[in-house]
Amino acid sequence: AQSVSQHNHHVILSEAASLELGCNYSYGGTVNLFWYVQYPGQHLQLLLKYFSGDPLVKGIKGFEAEFIKSKFSFNLRKPSVQWSDTAEYFCAVTLNTAGTYKYIFGTGTRLKVLA
Amino acid sequence: ETGVTQTPRHLVMGMTNKKSLKCEQHLGHNAMYWYKQSAKKPLELMFVYNFKEQTENNSVPSRFSPECPNSSHLFLHLHTLQPEDSALYLCASSQVGGGDTQYFGPGTRLLVL
């Protein structure tokens, strides 16, 4: 069955540290890839997405993610985190099987940034 | 502030009650979704509506009954729920139901006693 794995469930960093959150999916066909973020007390919102083209995509607030097809990965990165990046981050995949779209989310990674 | 609103924000119900969750989107989208979010589990897609037609039902028990009267409104009717149904229920919408970006509401926190 198709799935999305986020290996880090909780991450604690100090401000200015670099961040990389892992995301792997299991599906051999064409996918759309997303990172969503949920700040404390706020709605889930889109951080960045990849549909096609340049596999390195840039999102809001200095985040970027790289799609590596051979590794079925879409890791999220930020060179220098801020306290305001404290949030829960969800990787998601949409894929088309037999004409039907499936939407699959990972379990999420809680990031805490210490001031 | 997003263009997707949900009411109520919190709901406590007994196992014999009947209640409904409401979702409204103000984004002009044509696809709407219900998700269930439980602790330590991935978001579970429950239902998808595309142009008011249900296009996906992910083996959801019949005690959950969706209704989509138009492209802007989505309901989830609840009856004879179980305690394990306690969760955060999220509504989302997208331009079309073809794997596009989804816009989420704040959710309804449901507790079944």
Interface residues (C-beta under 8 A of the other chain):
Chain A: V4 N32 F34 Y36 H43 L44 Q45 L46 K49 F90 A92 T94 L95 N96 T100 Y101 K102 Y103 I104 F105 G106 T107 G108
Chain B: T2 V4 Y33 K40 K41 P42 L43 L45 V48 T55 E56 L90 A92 G97 G98 G99 D100 T101 Q102 Y103 F104 G105 P106 G107
